[in-house]
Structures are given as structure tokens and as C-alpha cells.
Amino acid sequence: MTHHKLVLVAACVLIDPDGRVLIAQRPADKEMAGLWEFPGGKIEPGERPEDTVIREMAEELGITVREPCLAPFVFASHSYEKFHLLMPLFLCRRWEGSVTAREGQGLKWVRPRELPNYPMPPADLPLVPMLRDYL
């Protein structure tokens, strides 16, 4: 059995008042460039997943998310060639500020049933039907 490095990432599904969710397109200079994903990022040493989401939403999207507005939803566990990804996914319906692409990434608000039209990293794919059924 091959043991890969474990990479911990936390992500968030922002849900607008119309029930659409925000997806972000990975920039050209990153691995899996062009694929769509839920915004988030690597969990820093000593950081809780909730703190990661709050920090990443501020850095990537320029919005303020408060911890009581984060609802744990599901987690993804996926083995890539060089690492194993473990990603808690939170839902959030309330935040302060306007969503802005602060890191040059593409952003789109889409209906959950439209998510299969956007190519995503393998770890995100199993989350799509769960989201569609929940929302």
C-alpha cells in the first residue's frame, strides 16, 4: 500500500438568496488549471477548518464570513497521484461584503443542477450530487 502525504483543505459553498452556489476557476498557473471548484484553501498548521474558510473567503473573495454562519456539510477524501486530499466542505448563506475575484480567478454563480456542466477536480465530483439533492 502506498502512503501519500495527507493534504488538508477546507472549502465553502456560498449559497445566494436565489439558491445559486459560487464556483471558482483555478488560475492558469496552478495545478488542475481551468477546473472549477468550491472556494477554499490549505489548512495552515494549528488552524481549524472553520478558521481556514474564514481566512480564505477574505483573501480570495473579499468577504467576511462569521463562524456561526458556517454549517459543516460533507467531506471529500480523494487519492491523487502524489497526495491524499481530505477536505471538509461547509455551507454558508450569510456573509458581509460583495464577492470579488481577488486572485484573478474566474467566478460563477450557478444553480446546483448546472454544476455537472463545469469540469471539476476529481475530489469535488462526488460532492455535486449531494449538493444538488440537499439544495
Summary of the structure (lengths in Angstrom):
residues: 135
radius of gyration: 14.1
end to end distance: 37.7
largest distance: 46.6
contacts: 383
relative contact order: 0.26
helix: 22%
strand: 36%
